[in-house]
Amino acid sequence: MAFDKKTRKFSEEEKRLPRSRTDRSRSFDKSSKAYPAEREQHTSRGYQQFEYKNSLPERNRESNDSNNEYILTGRNPIREALKNHHDLEKLLVQKGELSGSAREIVQKAKEQKIQVQIVDKSRLDAIAPNHQGLIAFASAYQYASVDDILNAAYEKGEEPFLILLDGITDPHNLGAIIRTAECTGVHGIIIPQHRSVGLTPSAVKSSAGAVEYVKVARVNNLSRTIEYLQQKNIWMYAVTMNGNDYREISFKGGVALVIGAEEDGISRLVAEKCDYAVSLPMTGKIESLNASVAAGIMMYRVLECRK
């Protein structure tokens, strides 16, 4: 695969037609309009309610999120949240040797692929008192699974239309993308577990209610998820700086747009998995568009082709 890591560009050969559709087989059952849950990592899980508090002080934001984060403090609440598979964005752990219960909580968090960060006690003190060495940040909304998204598309009798986000860390960008996705018929958005913003309160608020209608899935490995979707005859379009002009592409069939971060773009491994490289023509002096703006333009192009 001719993808230059230094320049983050595809060769002319890689911008051409994608691999043959005959290489893929769709296991979608048209009679039942549903996909089987073929892989455990994409299987939906129950969403157990758990009471948590929204108590992050205005002066002590954990991140640049403009809303109070939902936080869990203390070992018992965090242990119960993990036991019930509550969606958690990350777990902060006080630096130092862990006692038995804290070690158990950290181990469970890692087993559930939750981001664990070791931090100084002063950082935990600044977020919430009585933290007992552990603070967890809960998601503001329930995640779906990849199969949930695919089934939602086929229940409507439509080819899947997906957005994959690689390295988007701004909650306002995520919220804006969810909002545009709802307006353009996107069936779901897929984000990676790490190095990406999740469904924080700011992201949910920025979606202006669209998160109620657009499913968001969080996966451990974006590259493997792309392979899984390709097996379903869904074409992956990497939005890059030097791909084919997006206006020359006819987005037919199952479509997934892959959007990278503004500075770093799409990661090498993810880019190599994609079938097409497409780009937005630019005549200005700056090198890139805001991620949510670029995603919005591309989504409306796909909507135009699908109509």
C-alpha positions as CSV (number, residue, x, y, z in Angstrom):
1,M,0.0,0.0,0.0
2,A,1.6,3.3,-1.1
3,F,0.7,5.6,1.8
4,D,3.6,8.0,2.7
5,K,3.7,8.3,6.5
6,K,5.7,11.5,6.4
7,T,3.5,13.4,3.9
8,R,0.3,11.5,4.9
9,K,-0.5,11.1,1.2
10,F,-1.7,8.4,-1.1
11,S,0.1,7.6,-4.3
12,E,-1.6,8.1,-7.6
13,E,-2.2,4.4,-7.8
14,E,-4.0,4.3,-4.5
15,K,-6.4,7.1,-5.5
16,R,-7.8,4.9,-8.3
17,L,-10.7,2.5,-8.3
18,P,-11.1,0.3,-5.1
19,R,-10.9,-3.4,-4.8
20,S,-13.5,-5.5,-6.6
21,R,-16.8,-6.0,-4.9
22,T,-16.6,-9.7,-5.7
23,D,-14.0,-9.9,-2.9
24,R,-16.7,-9.3,-0.4
25,S,-19.7,-11.3,0.8
26,R,-22.7,-9.8,2.6
27,S,-24.2,-12.0,5.3
28,F,-27.3,-9.8,5.6
29,D,-30.5,-11.9,5.7
30,K,-32.9,-10.0,3.5
31,S,-35.9,-12.0,4.7
32,S,-35.3,-11.0,8.3
33,K,-33.7,-7.6,7.5
34,A,-31.0,-8.1,10.2
35,Y,-27.4,-8.9,10.5
36,P,-26.2,-11.6,12.8
37,A,-24.0,-10.5,15.7
38,E,-21.0,-12.1,14.1
39,R,-18.3,-10.8,16.4
40,E,-18.3,-10.5,20.1
41,Q,-16.6,-7.1,20.0
42,H,-19.6,-5.7,18.0
43,T,-22.4,-7.3,20.1
44,S,-24.8,-4.9,21.8
45,R,-24.9,-5.1,25.6
46,G,-27.6,-4.1,28.1
47,Y,-27.5,-0.6,29.4
48,Q,-27.9,-0.6,33.2
49,Q,-28.9,2.6,34.9
50,F,-26.6,3.8,37.6
51,E,-27.0,7.0,39.6
52,Y,-24.0,9.3,39.4
53,K,-23.5,12.9,40.2
54,N,-22.9,15.9,38.1
55,S,-20.7,17.8,40.5
56,L,-17.6,19.1,38.7
57,P,-17.0,22.7,39.9
58,E,-17.0,25.5,37.3
59,R,-13.4,26.4,38.2
60,N,-12.1,22.9,38.1
61,R,-12.8,21.5,34.6
62,E,-11.1,18.1,33.9
63,S,-11.0,19.1,30.2
64,N,-12.0,21.9,27.9
65,D,-15.5,20.6,27.9
66,S,-17.8,23.5,28.6
67,N,-20.3,21.4,30.6
68,N,-20.0,19.7,33.9
69,E,-18.7,16.1,33.4
70,Y,-20.6,13.3,34.9
71,I,-18.3,11.9,37.5
72,L,-18.2,9.0,39.9
73,T,-16.0,9.3,43.0
74,G,-15.2,6.6,45.5
75,R,-14.5,3.0,45.1
76,N,-17.9,1.5,45.7
77,P,-19.8,3.6,43.1
78,I,-17.1,3.0,40.5
79,R,-17.0,-0.8,41.2
80,E,-20.8,-1.0,40.8
81,A,-20.7,1.0,37.6
82,L,-18.1,-1.4,36.2
83,K,-20.1,-4.4,37.4
84,N,-23.2,-3.2,35.5
85,H,-21.2,-2.3,32.4
86,H,-22.1,1.4,32.6
87,D,-20.5,3.4,29.8
88,L,-17.4,5.2,31.2
89,E,-15.2,7.5,29.2
90,K,-12.1,7.1,31.4
91,L,-10.8,6.3,34.9
92,L,-8.3,8.5,36.7
93,V,-6.2,6.7,39.3
94,Q,-4.0,8.3,41.9
95,K,-0.3,7.7,41.4
96,G,1.3,5.2,43.9
97,E,0.8,1.7,45.0
98,L,-2.7,0.4,44.6
99,S,-4.5,-1.4,47.5
100,G,-6.6,-4.5,46.9
101,S,-9.9,-2.9,46.0
102,A,-8.4,-0.2,43.9
103,R,-6.3,-2.8,42.0
104,E,-9.4,-4.8,41.4
105,I,-11.3,-1.7,40.0
106,V,-8.4,-0.8,37.7
107,Q,-8.2,-4.4,36.4
108,K,-11.9,-4.5,35.6
109,A,-11.6,-1.1,33.8
110,K,-8.8,-2.5,31.6
111,E,-10.8,-5.6,30.9
112,Q,-13.7,-3.5,29.7
113,K,-11.2,-1.4,27.5
114,I,-11.8,1.8,29.5
115,Q,-9.1,4.3,29.3
116,V,-7.1,4.4,32.6
117,Q,-4.8,7.4,33.4
118,I,-2.4,7.5,36.4
119,V,-2.4,11.1,37.8
120,D,-1.1,13.0,40.8
121,K,-3.3,13.3,43.9
122,S,-3.5,17.1,43.3
123,R,-5.3,16.6,40.1
124,L,-8.0,14.4,41.7
125,D,-8.3,16.9,44.6
126,A,-9.0,19.7,42.0
127,I,-11.8,17.7,40.5
128,A,-13.7,16.4,43.5
129,P,-13.2,15.9,47.3
130,N,-13.3,12.5,48.9
131,H,-12.2,10.7,45.8
132,Q,-10.5,7.8,47.6
133,G,-7.8,7.8,44.8
134,L,-10.2,7.1,42.0
135,I,-12.5,9.2,39.7
136,A,-14.4,7.9,36.8
137,F,-16.0,10.0,34.0
138,A,-19.3,8.6,32.9
139,S,-20.7,8.9,29.3
140,A,-23.6,11.3,28.9
141,Y,-25.4,9.0,26.6
142,Q,-25.7,5.3,25.8
143,Y,-23.4,3.8,23.1
144,A,-24.8,1.4,20.5
145,S,-22.9,-1.4,18.8
146,V,-21.8,-1.6,15.1
147,D,-24.4,-4.3,14.5
148,D,-27.1,-2.1,16.0
149,I,-26.2,0.5,13.3
150,L,-26.2,-2.0,10.5
151,N,-29.5,-3.4,11.6
152,A,-31.1,0.0,11.8
153,A,-30.1,0.7,8.2
154,Y,-31.5,-2.5,6.8
155,E,-34.7,-2.3,8.9
156,K,-35.4,0.8,6.8
157,G,-34.5,-1.1,3.6
158,E,-31.5,1.2,3.0
159,E,-27.9,0.6,2.2
160,P,-25.7,1.6,5.3
161,F,-24.4,5.1,5.5
162,L,-21.8,5.5,8.2
163,I,-19.3,8.0,9.5
164,L,-16.0,6.8,11.1
165,L,-14.1,9.4,13.1
166,D,-10.3,8.9,13.6
167,G,-8.7,11.1,16.3
168,I,-11.5,13.7,16.7
169,T,-10.9,15.1,20.2
170,D,-13.1,18.2,20.3
171,P,-16.6,17.4,21.8
172,H,-18.1,20.3,19.8
173,N,-16.9,18.8,16.5
174,L,-18.4,15.5,17.5
175,G,-21.7,17.1,18.4
176,A,-21.8,19.1,15.2
177,I,-21.1,15.9,13.1
178,I,-23.9,14.0,14.9
179,R,-26.2,16.9,14.2
180,T,-25.4,17.0,10.4
181,A,-25.5,13.2,10.3
182,E,-29.1,13.2,11.5
183,C,-30.0,15.7,8.8
184,T,-28.4,13.7,6.0
185,G,-29.7,10.2,6.7
186,V,-26.6,8.8,8.3
187,H,-27.4,5.6,10.2
188,G,-24.6,5.7,12.7
189,I,-21.2,7.1,13.7
190,I,-18.3,5.0,14.9
191,I,-15.5,6.3,17.1
192,P,-12.4,4.6,18.6
193,Q,-12.1,3.8,22.3
194,H,-8.9,5.8,22.7
195,R,-7.5,9.1,21.5
196,S,-10.9,10.3,20.7
197,V,-13.7,12.3,22.4
198,G,-16.7,10.3,23.5
199,L,-20.3,11.2,24.3
200,T,-19.4,13.8,26.9
201,P,-22.1,16.3,28.0
202,S,-20.6,18.9,25.7
203,A,-20.8,16.6,22.7
204,V,-24.4,15.6,23.5
205,K,-25.4,19.2,24.0
206,S,-23.7,20.3,20.7
207,S,-25.7,17.7,18.8
208,A,-28.8,19.7,19.6
209,G,-30.8,16.6,20.3
210,A,-29.6,14.6,17.2
211,V,-27.9,12.0,19.5
212,E,-31.5,10.8,20.2
213,Y,-31.8,9.7,16.5
214,V,-28.2,8.8,15.4
215,K,-26.5,5.8,16.9
216,V,-22.9,6.2,18.1
217,A,-20.8,3.1,18.5
218,R,-17.4,3.0,20.2
219,V,-14.9,0.3,19.1
220,N,-11.6,-1.0,20.4
221,N,-9.9,-1.1,17.0
222,L,-11.0,1.1,14.1
223,S,-8.9,-0.8,11.5
224,R,-10.5,-4.1,12.4
225,T,-13.9,-2.5,12.3
226,I,-13.2,-1.3,8.8
227,E,-12.4,-4.8,7.7
228,Y,-15.6,-6.0,9.3
229,L,-17.7,-3.4,7.4
230,Q,-15.9,-4.2,4.2
231,Q,-17.1,-7.8,4.6
232,K,-20.6,-6.3,4.5
233,N,-19.9,-4.7,1.1
234,I,-19.6,-1.3,2.6
235,W,-17.1,1.0,0.8
236,M,-14.7,3.0,2.9
237,Y,-13.9,6.6,1.7
238,A,-10.9,8.3,3.4
239,V,-11.3,12.0,3.3
240,T,-7.7,13.2,2.7
241,M,-5.7,16.2,1.3
242,N,-4.8,14.6,-2.0
243,G,-7.5,12.1,-3.0
244,N,-9.8,12.3,-6.0
245,D,-12.2,15.3,-6.2
246,Y,-15.2,14.3,-4.1
247,R,-17.5,15.8,-6.8
248,E,-16.3,13.2,-9.3
249,I,-17.3,10.3,-7.0
250,S,-20.7,8.6,-7.2
251,F,-21.3,7.3,-3.7
252,K,-23.6,4.4,-4.3
253,G,-24.3,1.3,-2.2
254,G,-23.0,1.0,1.3
255,V,-20.9,4.0,2.2
256,A,-18.6,4.9,5.1
257,L,-16.8,8.2,5.3
258,V,-13.6,8.2,7.3
259,I,-12.8,11.6,8.8
260,G,-9.5,12.4,10.5
261,A,-8.4,15.1,12.9
262,E,-7.6,18.5,11.4
263,E,-3.9,18.5,12.2
264,D,-2.9,14.8,12.0
265,G,-5.5,13.6,9.5
266,I,-6.3,9.9,9.3
267,S,-3.9,7.5,10.9
268,R,-1.7,5.4,8.6
269,L,-3.2,2.1,9.5
270,V,-6.7,3.3,9.1
271,A,-5.9,5.0,5.8
272,E,-4.4,1.9,4.4
273,K,-7.6,0.0,5.0
274,C,-9.8,2.4,3.0
275,D,-10.9,1.7,-0.6
276,Y,-11.0,5.3,-1.9
277,A,-9.1,8.5,-1.1
278,V,-11.3,11.6,-1.7
279,S,-10.7,15.2,-1.1
280,L,-12.3,18.6,-1.0
281,P,-10.8,21.1,-3.5
282,M,-9.3,24.2,-1.7
283,T,-8.1,27.4,-3.2
284,G,-7.3,29.3,0.1
285,K,-4.0,29.6,1.9
286,I,-4.9,27.4,4.9
287,E,-4.3,23.7,4.6
288,S,-7.4,22.1,6.1
289,L,-11.1,22.6,7.0
290,N,-12.6,22.2,10.4
291,A,-13.4,18.5,10.7
292,S,-17.1,19.0,11.3
293,V,-17.3,21.3,8.2
294,A,-15.5,18.8,6.0
295,A,-17.7,16.0,7.3
296,G,-20.8,18.1,6.6
297,I,-19.9,18.8,3.0
298,M,-19.1,15.1,2.4
299,M,-22.4,13.9,4.0
300,Y,-24.4,16.2,1.8
301,R,-22.6,14.9,-1.3
302,V,-23.4,11.3,-0.3
303,L,-27.1,12.3,0.3
304,E,-27.2,13.9,-3.2
305,C,-25.8,10.7,-4.8
306,R,-28.2,8.5,-2.9
307,K,-31.2,10.4,-4.0
